Amino acid sequence: MSPERLPSATAKLNRSPARPEPRIAEIATWLGQFSRTLKTCRLYEGANPNTVRFREELAGNLAALLERHGTFRLEFSAQQVLCEEHVVMGATSREDNFAMPFFRDGLYALAFVPGIESSEVQRLVDILLRVTSRVSRVTEDLVTLLWDADLSHLGVSYVSAETDVDLGDAGDANEAPAPQGRLMPWPARVPDGSGGLGAPEAAGAKGAEGASAGAVAPAQANDFCPAPRAEDWRAWEPAADVELAFAALDETSAVDVDAFVTRMHAERAEPIPIAAMALVRDALGADPAHEDRDDLVEVLERILREAISTANWSDARAAVACLSECTAGYWDGTLLMSELAQPDSTVTAALAKQLDELTIAETNEFAAFAVSLGASSIEWLMAIVAQAGQQRTRRVLLRTLVDMCEGNPERLAPWLSDPRWFVVRNAVHVIGASGGRVPVGMFAPLLTHPEVRVRHEVVTALANCAPDDGQPLLLQLMRDPEASVRGPALYRLGARRNDEVSRALLELVADPAFRKRPEDEFRSVFSALGGCSSNRALPSLEALLYESGGARGASSAYLQAIARAIARIGTLEAREALECGTRSRHAAARDACRTVLKGTGHA
């Protein structure tokens, strides 16, 4: 192939790319998806849902791309993939080099033609996985496999050992034939007669000595056949003087030994988790198989558990980062978090004891680590709260849970049925304090909880929900047997005008036994009644005032509570009702209305 048809790798690397047009940008995006698909297929089995999804999306996006923009052609160098002289993908490292398999096997261009079927894309993916596999046979190369596959909508241009051949690539139809004798960049080895691997296949005209193309003299070396070696020197080099070599080694041995000992002690002083993660990264650099990666993930999760149990958050974060590297970013801690959230988890028990001994700043550091693990750590944090013995520890973790449960408090629903009342109370607190609409239906079973502190926390949580959502539960809680629960519930009910609540409270105060309740209790009921009522409640309150001040002979505190309820309605009709009461024939009712009107009753 002429230099004009096949630019050198150096020329392509030095080319200054202009700003790509949208078509080139879309091709680059699809090529990045192609690279991620290959990585996913190497990491998971073929039947894995991730693998199937990546393959299907790759084929679908390619078909859509071709339908919008038509045929496009990719050219490959040692480190880059180009399309219309724009770099659409470059090598980020020696291991992550999408272009190298094509360049290595002499394939310098691929053309994708509209109408390509999903089966053809899947076959192309299979071929690339096959030639890049560590267990691939050395006789297999990309060009041969694509030739055998006969993909009708894929144009292949490659460099032959004899000449340049284009397989179905319409883009090269009008180009001049390339010069003969162009060698493949990395020629494949061919089996020799003994069943082993002979020298690499080479091409070219016979030399002046008449040697055949590709023959290599024993004492010569070229780019494709390295010189034979014997131990540490080339076979044809003269042997070194042993005595002089030994003297040179002996002269520097003391310094070398000291340096070796220093490095050895430094390695031994390194913490075991850090050393283990370094070994794992070295193993990842060798492109391990799927089964080996599973083993590495197991090792890293053991390191993570150990770091968590000892409250070593720097090691824990490093282990999580290494897990992400090992699984190409697909590691999900859901299973691990579920394991740690179990009541019999020794790691969580040890961590709870550690957190009780840490300062608030150190506990905040753990909370930040838990947040970095995502929503899957919510159940784990609740398990730690259930076991933590220090209030300062629980406060930090509960604040963290409030932030994490924003918009998704239902994740704490299982903890509302926990047999430990303090765990239930903490769960109610988090649900009520988290942002978004409070799911009040989760609190319904707790209205009859045997622990009064749980019911009191429910009232507090209902203050953060929409008034119409919490009203039915508050109406039930105002009849709670404990006054410490009834009082806050009545306060919430009296915070806004509502005829339904007013009717419920009027039914409550109409009971003859109600006026026998303690003063602080009936005062809170009448206060809530005045706060939620409108003029519709005035006739019932006036009748109750006159009736209680007459035949029933209620106490002055009871009558003043009724008068204050009328005053809290705050309308002109309510004031007229109080003024009318000052002229009542019942002295107790007159005094109560006068006291309220004068402001001495704190109306």
VEXDREN-2710 file (C-alpha; in Angstrom, 1 decimal):
% VEXDREN-2710
k/r/px/py/pz
1/MET/0.0/0.0/0.0
2/SER/1.3/3.5/-0.8
3/PRO/2.0/5.9/2.0
4/GLU/-0.8/8.1/0.8
5/ARG/-3.3/5.3/1.4
6/LEU/-1.9/4.1/4.7
7/PRO/-0.5/7.0/6.8
8/SER/2.1/6.1/9.4
9/ALA/1.2/5.8/13.0
10/THR/3.4/8.8/13.8
11/ALA/1.7/11.0/11.3
12/LYS/-1.7/10.1/12.7
13/LEU/-0.5/10.7/16.3
14/ASN/0.8/14.1/15.4
15/ARG/-2.2/15.2/13.4
16/SER/-4.0/18.1/15.1
17/PRO/-7.7/17.3/15.1
18/ALA/-10.2/20.0/14.2
19/ARG/-13.4/20.4/16.1
20/PRO/-15.4/17.3/15.1
21/GLU/-18.7/17.7/13.4
22/PRO/-21.9/16.2/15.0
23/ARG/-21.6/13.1/12.8
24/ILE/-18.0/12.4/13.9
25/ALA/-19.1/13.0/17.6
26/GLU/-21.9/10.5/17.3
27/ILE/-19.5/7.9/15.8
28/ALA/-17.0/8.5/18.6
29/THR/-19.8/8.0/21.1
30/TRP/-20.8/4.7/19.5
31/LEU/-17.2/3.6/19.4
32/GLY/-16.9/4.2/23.1
33/GLN/-20.0/2.1/23.6
34/PHE/-18.3/-0.6/21.5
35/SER/-15.3/-0.6/23.8
36/ARG/-17.4/-0.8/27.0
37/THR/-19.4/-3.7/25.5
38/LEU/-16.2/-5.6/24.9
39/LYS/-15.1/-5.0/28.5
40/THR/-18.5/-6.1/29.9
41/CYS/-18.4/-9.3/27.8
42/ARG/-14.9/-10.1/29.1
43/LEU/-16.1/-9.5/32.7
44/TYR/-19.4/-11.5/32.6
45/GLU/-20.7/-14.7/31.1
46/GLY/-22.6/-14.5/27.8
47/ALA/-26.0/-15.1/29.4
48/ASN/-25.6/-12.4/32.0
49/PRO/-28.3/-9.7/31.7
50/ASN/-25.7/-6.9/31.5
51/THR/-23.9/-8.6/28.6
52/VAL/-27.1/-9.2/26.7
53/ARG/-28.3/-5.6/27.2
54/PHE/-24.9/-4.1/26.2
55/ARG/-24.9/-6.2/23.0
56/GLU/-28.5/-5.3/22.0
57/GLU/-27.9/-1.6/22.6
58/LEU/-24.7/-1.7/20.6
59/ALA/-26.4/-3.2/17.6
60/GLY/-29.5/-0.9/17.9
61/ASN/-27.4/2.3/18.2
62/LEU/-25.3/1.3/15.2
63/ALA/-28.3/0.8/13.0
64/ALA/-29.8/4.1/14.0
65/LEU/-26.4/5.8/13.4
66/LEU/-26.1/4.4/9.9
67/GLU/-29.7/5.3/9.1
68/ARG/-29.0/8.9/10.0
69/HIS/-25.5/9.4/8.5
70/GLY/-25.0/6.5/6.1
71/THR/-21.8/4.6/5.6
72/PHE/-18.7/5.5/7.7
73/ARG/-15.2/4.2/7.7
74/LEU/-12.8/3.7/10.6
75/GLU/-9.0/3.6/10.2
76/PHE/-6.7/2.0/12.8
77/SER/-3.2/2.9/13.8
78/ALA/-1.1/1.6/16.7
79/GLN/-2.8/3.9/19.3
80/GLN/-5.7/5.6/17.6
81/VAL/-9.0/5.1/15.6
82/LEU/-9.7/7.7/13.0
83/CYS/-12.8/8.6/11.0
84/GLU/-12.4/11.1/8.1
85/GLU/-9.1/12.2/9.6
86/HIS/-10.6/12.9/13.0
87/VAL/-9.5/10.9/16.0
88/VAL/-12.5/9.2/17.5
89/MET/-10.7/7.0/20.0
90/GLY/-7.2/7.0/21.5
91/ALA/-5.4/4.6/23.7
92/THR/-5.5/5.5/27.4
93/SER/-3.0/2.9/28.5
94/ARG/-1.2/-0.1/27.2
95/GLU/-4.1/-2.4/28.4
96/ASP/-6.9/-0.1/27.2
97/ASN/-6.0/0.2/23.5
98/PHE/-9.0/-0.5/21.2
99/ALA/-7.1/0.0/18.0
100/MET/-4.2/-2.4/18.7
101/PRO/-5.9/-5.7/17.8
102/PHE/-6.8/-4.4/14.4
103/PHE/-3.4/-2.8/13.8
104/ARG/-1.6/-5.9/15.1
105/ASP/-3.3/-8.2/12.6
106/GLY/-2.8/-5.8/9.7
107/LEU/-6.4/-4.6/9.4
108/TYR/-6.3/-0.9/8.8
109/ALA/-9.9/0.0/8.0
110/LEU/-13.5/-1.1/8.6
111/ALA/-16.5/0.3/6.8
112/PHE/-20.0/0.0/8.2
113/VAL/-22.8/-0.1/5.6
114/PRO/-26.5/0.7/6.3
115/GLY/-28.7/-2.3/6.6
116/ILE/-26.3/-4.1/8.9
117/GLU/-28.1/-6.7/11.0
118/SER/-27.9/-7.4/14.7
119/SER/-26.5/-10.8/14.1
120/GLU/-23.6/-9.3/12.1
121/VAL/-22.8/-7.0/15.0
122/GLN/-22.9/-9.9/17.5
123/ARG/-20.6/-11.9/15.2
124/LEU/-18.1/-9.0/15.0
125/VAL/-18.1/-8.7/18.8
126/ASP/-17.5/-12.5/19.2
127/ILE/-14.6/-12.3/16.8
128/LEU/-13.0/-9.4/18.6
129/LEU/-13.4/-11.2/21.9
130/ARG/-11.9/-14.3/20.4
131/VAL/-8.7/-12.7/19.0
132/THR/-8.2/-10.6/22.2
133/SER/-8.7/-13.6/24.6
134/ARG/-5.7/-14.7/26.5
135/VAL/-6.5/-18.3/25.6
136/SER/-6.8/-17.5/21.9
137/ARG/-4.8/-19.8/19.5
138/VAL/-1.8/-18.1/17.9
139/THR/-2.9/-19.2/14.4
140/GLU/-6.1/-17.2/14.6
141/ASP/-6.0/-13.6/13.4
142/LEU/-8.7/-11.0/12.9
143/VAL/-8.5/-10.8/9.1
144/THR/-9.0/-14.5/8.6
145/LEU/-11.9/-14.7/11.1
146/LEU/-13.7/-11.8/9.4
147/TRP/-13.1/-13.4/6.0
148/ASP/-14.7/-16.6/7.2
149/ALA/-17.6/-14.8/8.8
150/ASP/-18.5/-13.2/5.4
151/LEU/-20.3/-10.2/7.0
152/SER/-22.1/-8.6/4.0
153/HIS/-22.5/-5.1/5.5
154/LEU/-19.0/-4.8/6.8
155/GLY/-16.2/-3.6/4.6
156/VAL/-12.7/-4.9/5.6
157/SER/-9.4/-3.4/4.4
158/TYR/-6.2/-5.1/5.4
159/VAL/-2.5/-5.4/4.6
160/SER/-1.5/-8.7/3.2
161/ALA/2.0/-10.3/3.2
162/GLU/1.9/-10.2/-0.6
163/THR/-0.3/-7.3/-1.5
164/ASP/-3.1/-5.0/-0.3
165/VAL/-6.5/-6.6/-0.5
166/ASP/-9.8/-4.9/0.2
167/LEU/-12.7/-7.1/1.2
168/GLY/-16.0/-5.4/0.2
169/ASP/-14.9/-1.9/1.1
170/ALA/-16.5/0.3/-1.4
171/GLY/-14.5/3.3/-0.2
172/ASP/-11.3/2.1/-1.8
173/ALA/-12.7/1.1/-5.2
174/ASN/-11.1/4.0/-7.1
175/GLU/-7.8/4.0/-5.4
176/ALA/-4.6/2.9/-7.1
177/PRO/-3.2/-0.5/-6.1
178/ALA/-0.6/-0.4/-3.4
179/PRO/3.0/-1.5/-4.0
180/GLN/3.8/-5.2/-3.5
181/GLY/5.6/-6.6/-0.5
182/ARG/4.0/-4.5/2.3
183/LEU/4.5/-6.5/5.5
184/MET/1.9/-6.8/8.2
185/PRO/2.7/-4.8/11.3
186/TRP/2.8/-7.8/13.6
187/PRO/3.0/-11.0/11.4
188/ALA/1.5/-14.1/12.8
189/ARG/3.6/-17.2/13.4
190/VAL/2.8/-20.3/11.4
191/PRO/3.2/-23.9/12.5
192/ASP/6.3/-25.6/11.4
193/GLY/6.6/-29.2/10.2
194/SER/7.3/-30.5/13.7
195/GLY/4.0/-29.3/15.1
196/GLY/5.6/-26.3/16.9
197/LEU/5.7/-22.7/15.9
198/GLY/8.2/-21.6/13.3
199/ALA/9.6/-18.2/12.5
200/PRO/7.1/-15.4/11.8
201/GLU/5.7/-15.2/8.2
202/ALA/7.5/-12.6/6.3
203/ALA/7.1/-11.3/2.7
204/GLY/9.3/-9.6/0.2
205/ALA/11.3/-10.2/-2.8
206/LYS/14.3/-12.5/-2.7
207/GLY/17.5/-10.9/-1.6
208/ALA/20.7/-10.7/-3.7
209/GLU/21.8/-14.0/-2.1
210/GLY/18.7/-15.7/-3.4
211/ALA/17.2/-16.3/0.0
212/SER/13.4/-16.7/0.0
213/ALA/11.1/-14.0/1.3
214/GLY/10.8/-14.1/5.1
215/ALA/14.0/-16.2/5.7
216/VAL/16.1/-15.0/8.6
217/ALA/19.8/-15.7/9.0
218/PRO/20.8/-17.3/12.3
219/ALA/23.2/-14.4/13.2
220/GLN/20.9/-11.6/12.0
221/ALA/17.9/-9.9/13.6
222/ASN/15.1/-7.8/12.1
223/ASP/11.9/-6.1/13.3
224/PHE/9.9/-9.3/13.1
225/CYS/12.4/-12.0/14.3
226/PRO/14.4/-11.1/17.4
227/ALA/17.9/-12.3/17.6
228/PRO/18.4/-15.7/19.3
229/ARG/19.5/-15.4/22.9
230/ALA/21.4/-17.6/25.4
231/GLU/20.6/-16.6/29.0
232/ASP/21.6/-12.9/29.3
233/TRP/23.5/-12.2/26.1
234/ARG/23.1/-12.8/22.4
235/ALA/24.4/-16.2/21.3
236/TRP/27.0/-14.7/18.9
237/GLU/28.4/-12.2/21.4
238/PRO/31.8/-13.2/23.0
239/ALA/31.7/-14.5/26.6
240/ALA/32.6/-12.0/29.3
241/ASP/35.5/-12.3/31.6
242/VAL/34.1/-14.1/34.7
243/GLU/36.7/-12.8/37.1
244/LEU/36.2/-9.2/36.0
245/ALA/32.4/-9.5/36.1
246/PHE/32.5/-11.0/39.6
247/ALA/34.8/-8.2/40.8
248/ALA/32.4/-5.6/39.4
249/LEU/29.5/-7.3/41.2
250/ASP/31.4/-7.6/44.4
251/GLU/32.3/-3.9/44.3
252/THR/28.6/-2.8/44.3
253/SER/27.2/-5.7/46.3
254/ALA/27.2/-4.0/49.7
255/VAL/25.2/-1.1/48.4
256/ASP/22.8/-3.3/46.5
257/VAL/22.3/-5.5/49.6
258/ASP/21.6/-2.5/51.8
259/ALA/19.1/-1.2/49.3
260/PHE/17.4/-4.6/49.1
261/VAL/17.1/-4.8/52.8
262/THR/15.7/-1.3/53.0
263/ARG/13.1/-2.2/50.4
264/MET/12.3/-5.4/52.2
265/HIS/11.7/-3.8/55.6
266/ALA/9.6/-1.1/53.9
267/GLU/7.4/-3.7/52.3
268/ARG/7.0/-5.6/55.5
269/ALA/6.1/-2.4/57.4
270/GLU/3.3/-1.7/54.9
271/PRO/-0.2/-2.6/56.3
272/ILE/-1.5/-5.9/55.1
273/PRO/-4.6/-4.4/53.5
274/ILE/-2.6/-1.9/51.5
275/ALA/-0.2/-4.6/50.3
276/ALA/-3.0/-6.9/49.4
277/MET/-4.8/-4.2/47.3
278/ALA/-1.5/-3.5/45.6
279/LEU/-1.2/-7.1/44.7
280/VAL/-4.8/-7.1/43.4
281/ARG/-4.0/-4.1/41.2
282/ASP/-1.0/-5.9/39.8
283/ALA/-3.2/-8.9/39.1
284/LEU/-5.7/-6.7/37.3
285/GLY/-2.9/-5.4/35.1
286/ALA/-2.5/-9.0/33.8
287/ASP/-6.1/-9.0/32.4
288/PRO/-7.4/-11.9/34.6
289/ALA/-10.2/-14.2/33.5
290/HIS/-13.8/-13.8/34.9
291/GLU/-13.3/-16.6/37.4
292/ASP/-10.1/-14.9/38.7
293/ARG/-11.9/-11.6/39.0
294/ASP/-14.5/-13.2/41.1
295/ASP/-11.8/-14.4/43.4
296/LEU/-10.3/-11.0/43.6
297/VAL/-13.6/-9.4/44.4
298/GLU/-14.0/-11.9/47.3
299/VAL/-10.5/-10.9/48.6
300/LEU/-11.3/-7.2/48.4
301/GLU/-14.6/-7.7/50.2
302/ARG/-12.8/-9.4/53.0
303/ILE/-10.4/-6.5/53.2
304/LEU/-13.4/-4.1/53.3
305/ARG/-15.0/-6.0/56.2
306/GLU/-11.8/-5.9/58.1
307/ALA/-11.4/-2.2/57.5
308/ILE/-15.0/-1.5/58.6
309/SER/-14.7/-3.6/61.8
310/THR/-11.6/-1.6/62.8
311/ALA/-13.0/1.8/61.8
312/ASN/-10.2/2.3/59.2
313/TRP/-12.1/4.4/56.7
314/SER/-9.1/5.2/54.5
315/ASP/-8.5/1.5/53.9
316/ALA/-12.3/1.0/53.4
317/ARG/-12.5/3.7/50.8
318/ALA/-9.4/2.3/49.0
319/ALA/-11.0/-1.2/49.0
320/VAL/-14.3/0.2/47.5
321/ALA/-12.3/2.0/44.8
322/CYS/-10.3/-1.2/44.1
323/LEU/-13.6/-3.2/43.9
324/SER/-14.9/-0.7/41.3
325/GLU/-11.7/-1.2/39.3
326/CYS/-11.9/-4.9/39.5
327/THR/-15.5/-5.0/38.2
328/ALA/-15.2/-2.1/35.6
329/GLY/-17.4/0.1/37.8
330/TYR/-20.2/-2.5/38.2
331/TRP/-19.6/-3.4/41.8
332/ASP/-22.8/-3.1/43.9
333/GLY/-22.6/-3.3/47.7
334/THR/-26.2/-4.3/48.1
335/LEU/-25.4/-7.9/49.0
336/LEU/-22.6/-6.9/51.4
337/MET/-24.8/-4.2/53.1
338/SER/-27.6/-6.7/53.5
339/GLU/-25.2/-9.1/55.1
340/LEU/-23.9/-6.4/57.5
341/ALA/-27.4/-5.4/58.4
342/GLN/-28.2/-8.8/59.8
343/PRO/-28.6/-8.9/63.6
344/ASP/-25.9/-11.5/64.0
345/SER/-23.3/-9.6/62.0
346/THR/-20.1/-9.6/64.0
347/VAL/-18.6/-6.9/61.8
348/THR/-21.5/-4.5/62.6
349/ALA/-21.3/-5.4/66.3
350/ALA/-17.6/-4.6/66.4
351/LEU/-18.1/-1.4/64.5
352/ALA/-20.9/-0.2/66.9
353/LYS/-18.5/-0.6/69.8
354/GLN/-15.8/1.2/67.9
355/LEU/-18.1/4.1/67.1
356/ASP/-19.2/4.5/70.7
357/GLU/-15.5/5.2/71.6
358/LEU/-14.9/7.7/68.7
359/THR/-15.3/11.4/68.7
360/ILE/-18.1/13.1/66.8
361/ALA/-15.7/14.2/64.0
362/GLU/-14.5/10.6/63.6
363/THR/-18.1/9.4/63.5
364/ASN/-18.9/12.0/60.9
365/GLU/-16.1/10.5/58.8
366/PHE/-17.7/7.1/59.0
367/ALA/-21.1/8.7/58.0
368/ALA/-19.5/10.2/54.9
369/PHE/-18.1/6.8/54.0
370/ALA/-21.6/5.2/54.4
371/VAL/-23.1/7.9/52.2
372/SER/-20.5/7.1/49.5
373/LEU/-21.8/3.5/49.4
374/GLY/-25.2/4.7/48.2
375/ALA/-28.8/4.0/49.3
376/SER/-28.0/0.3/50.0
377/SER/-26.3/1.3/53.3
378/ILE/-29.5/2.7/54.8
379/GLU/-30.5/-0.6/56.4
380/TRP/-26.9/-1.1/57.6
381/LEU/-26.9/2.4/59.3
382/MET/-30.2/1.6/61.1
383/ALA/-28.6/-1.7/62.3
384/ILE/-25.7/0.3/63.8
385/VAL/-28.1/2.8/65.4
386/ALA/-29.9/-0.2/67.0
387/GLN/-26.7/-1.4/68.6
388/ALA/-25.0/1.9/69.4
389/GLY/-24.8/2.7/73.1
390/GLN/-23.9/6.4/73.0
391/GLN/-26.4/9.1/72.3
392/ARG/-23.9/11.2/70.4
393/THR/-23.3/8.3/68.0
394/ARG/-27.0/7.8/67.3
395/ARG/-27.5/11.5/66.7
396/VAL/-24.8/11.6/64.0
397/LEU/-26.1/8.5/62.3
398/LEU/-29.8/9.6/62.5
399/ARG/-28.9/13.0/60.8
400/THR/-27.2/11.0/58.1
401/LEU/-30.2/8.8/57.6
402/VAL/-32.5/11.8/57.4
403/ASP/-30.5/13.1/54.5
404/MET/-30.2/9.7/52.8
405/CYS/-34.0/8.8/53.1
406/GLU/-35.1/12.1/51.5
407/GLY/-37.8/11.1/49.0
408/ASN/-37.5/7.4/49.8
409/PRO/-38.5/6.9/53.5
410/GLU/-40.2/3.6/52.7
411/ARG/-36.8/1.8/53.0
412/LEU/-37.2/2.1/56.8
413/ALA/-40.6/0.4/56.8
414/PRO/-39.2/-3.0/58.2
415/TRP/-37.8/-1.2/61.2
416/LEU/-41.2/0.0/62.3
417/SER/-42.1/-3.6/63.3
418/ASP/-38.9/-4.1/65.3
419/PRO/-39.5/-5.5/68.8
420/ARG/-37.2/-2.9/70.4
421/TRP/-39.3/0.2/71.1
422/PHE/-36.3/2.6/70.8
423/VAL/-35.5/1.3/67.3
424/VAL/-39.0/1.9/66.3
425/ARG/-38.9/5.5/67.7
426/ASN/-35.7/6.2/65.8
427/ALA/-37.2/4.9/62.6
428/VAL/-40.3/7.1/63.1
429/HIS/-38.1/10.1/63.7
430/VAL/-36.1/9.6/60.5
431/ILE/-39.2/9.0/58.4
432/GLY/-40.9/12.2/59.8
433/ALA/-37.8/14.4/59.4
434/SER/-36.8/13.3/55.9
435/GLY/-37.8/15.6/53.0
436/GLY/-40.7/14.9/50.8
437/ARG/-44.2/13.7/51.5
438/VAL/-44.4/11.7/54.7
439/PRO/-46.0/8.3/54.2
440/VAL/-48.4/8.6/57.2
441/GLY/-50.0/5.2/56.4
442/MET/-46.8/3.6/57.8
443/PHE/-47.7/5.1/61.2
444/ALA/-51.2/3.6/61.5
445/PRO/-50.1/0.4/63.3
446/LEU/-48.1/2.4/65.8
447/LEU/-51.2/4.3/67.2
448/THR/-51.7/1.5/69.6
449/HIS/-48.0/0.7/70.3
450/PRO/-47.5/-0.3/73.9
451/GLU/-44.7/2.2/74.4
452/VAL/-45.9/5.8/75.0
453/ARG/-42.7/7.3/73.7
454/VAL/-43.3/5.7/70.3
455/ARG/-46.8/7.2/70.1
456/HIS/-45.4/10.6/71.1
457/GLU/-42.8/10.4/68.4
458/VAL/-45.6/9.6/65.9
459/VAL/-47.3/12.9/66.9
460/THR/-44.1/14.8/66.3
461/ALA/-43.6/13.2/62.9
462/LEU/-47.1/14.0/61.8
463/ALA/-46.3/17.7/62.3
464/ASN/-44.1/17.5/59.2
465/CYS/-46.7/15.9/57.0
466/ALA/-49.5/17.6/55.0
467/PRO/-52.3/18.6/57.3
468/ASP/-55.0/16.6/55.5
469/ASP/-52.7/13.5/55.5
470/GLY/-52.1/13.6/59.3
471/GLN/-55.5/14.7/60.4
472/PRO/-57.2/11.2/60.6
473/LEU/-54.3/9.9/62.8
474/LEU/-54.3/12.9/65.0
475/LEU/-58.1/12.5/65.6
476/GLN/-57.4/9.0/66.9
477/LEU/-54.4/10.1/69.0
478/MET/-56.4/12.8/70.8
479/ARG/-58.3/10.0/72.5
480/ASP/-55.0/8.3/73.5
481/PRO/-55.0/7.1/77.2
482/GLU/-51.9/9.1/77.9
483/ALA/-52.2/12.8/78.4
484/SER/-48.7/13.4/77.1
485/VAL/-49.8/12.1/73.7
486/ARG/-53.3/13.7/73.7
487/GLY/-51.9/17.2/74.4
488/PRO/-49.5/17.5/71.4
489/ALA/-52.1/15.9/69.2
490/LEU/-54.7/18.5/70.2
491/TYR/-52.2/21.3/69.6
492/ARG/-51.7/20.1/66.0
493/LEU/-55.4/19.8/65.4
494/GLY/-56.0/23.3/66.6
495/ALA/-53.5/24.8/64.3
496/ARG/-55.9/25.4/61.4
497/ARG/-59.7/25.8/60.8
498/ASN/-61.4/22.6/59.9
499/ASP/-65.1/21.8/60.4
500/GLU/-64.5/18.1/60.6
501/VAL/-62.1/18.4/63.5
502/SER/-64.5/21.0/65.1
503/ARG/-67.4/18.5/65.0
504/ALA/-65.2/15.8/66.5
505/LEU/-64.1/18.0/69.4
506/LEU/-67.7/19.2/70.0
507/GLU/-68.8/15.6/70.4
508/LEU/-66.0/15.1/72.9
509/VAL/-66.9/18.1/75.1
510/ALA/-70.6/17.3/74.9
511/ASP/-70.0/14.2/77.0
512/PRO/-71.2/15.0/80.6
513/ALA/-68.2/13.2/82.0
514/PHE/-65.8/15.5/80.1
515/ARG/-66.0/18.4/82.6
516/LYS/-64.7/16.1/85.3
517/ARG/-61.4/15.8/83.6
518/PRO/-58.3/17.6/85.0
519/GLU/-58.1/21.4/84.3
520/ASP/-55.0/21.2/82.1
521/GLU/-56.7/18.6/79.9
522/PHE/-60.0/20.3/79.3
523/ARG/-58.2/23.6/78.8
524/SER/-56.1/22.0/75.9
525/VAL/-59.3/20.5/74.3
526/PHE/-61.2/23.9/74.4
527/SER/-58.1/25.7/73.1
528/ALA/-57.9/23.3/70.1
529/LEU/-61.6/23.6/69.6
530/GLY/-61.3/27.4/69.4
531/GLY/-58.4/27.2/67.0
532/CYS/-60.1/24.8/64.5
533/SER/-63.7/26.1/64.7
534/SER/-65.6/28.7/62.7
535/ASN/-68.9/30.6/63.3
536/ARG/-70.7/27.3/62.8
537/ALA/-69.6/26.1/66.2
538/LEU/-70.8/29.2/68.1
539/PRO/-74.3/27.9/68.8
540/SER/-73.0/24.7/70.4
541/LEU/-70.4/26.6/72.4
542/GLU/-73.0/29.2/73.7
543/ALA/-75.3/26.4/74.7
544/LEU/-72.5/24.6/76.5
545/LEU/-71.5/27.8/78.3
546/TYR/-75.0/28.6/79.6
547/GLU/-75.8/25.0/80.4
548/SER/-72.6/24.5/82.3
549/GLY/-73.0/27.8/84.2
550/GLY/-76.5/27.0/85.1
551/ALA/-77.9/23.6/86.2
552/ARG/-74.6/21.7/86.0
553/GLY/-72.7/24.2/88.1
554/ALA/-69.4/23.8/86.4
555/SER/-66.2/25.4/87.8
556/SER/-65.2/28.9/86.8
557/ALA/-62.0/27.4/85.1
558/TYR/-64.2/25.2/83.0
559/LEU/-66.5/28.1/82.0
560/GLN/-63.5/30.4/81.2
561/ALA/-62.1/27.6/79.0
562/ILE/-65.4/27.7/77.0
563/ALA/-65.3/31.4/76.8
564/ARG/-61.7/31.4/75.6
565/ALA/-62.7/28.9/72.9
566/ILE/-65.3/31.3/71.7
567/ALA/-62.8/34.2/71.8
568/ARG/-60.2/32.2/69.7
569/ILE/-62.7/31.9/66.8
570/GLY/-61.9/35.6/66.4
571/THR/-64.9/36.8/64.4
572/LEU/-67.3/39.6/65.1
573/GLU/-70.1/37.1/65.8
574/ALA/-67.8/35.4/68.4
575/ARG/-67.3/38.8/70.2
576/GLU/-71.0/39.5/70.1
577/ALA/-71.6/36.1/71.7
578/LEU/-69.3/37.0/74.6
579/GLU/-70.9/40.3/75.0
580/CYS/-74.3/38.6/75.1
581/GLY/-72.9/36.3/77.8
582/THR/-72.0/39.2/80.0
583/ARG/-75.8/39.8/80.3
584/SER/-76.6/36.2/81.1
585/ARG/-78.8/35.4/84.1
586/HIS/-76.2/32.9/85.2
587/ALA/-73.6/34.7/87.3
588/ALA/-70.8/32.1/86.6
589/ALA/-71.3/32.5/82.8
590/ARG/-71.4/36.3/83.1
591/ASP/-68.2/36.4/85.1
592/ALA/-66.4/34.0/82.6
593/CYS/-67.4/36.2/79.6
594/ARG/-66.4/39.4/81.4
595/THR/-63.0/38.0/82.4
596/VAL/-62.3/36.9/78.8
597/LEU/-63.4/40.2/77.3
598/LYS/-61.1/42.1/79.7
599/GLY/-58.2/40.0/78.7
600/THR/-57.5/38.5/82.1
601/GLY/-58.2/35.0/80.9
602/HIS/-55.3/35.0/78.3
603/ALA/-57.8/34.5/75.4
END
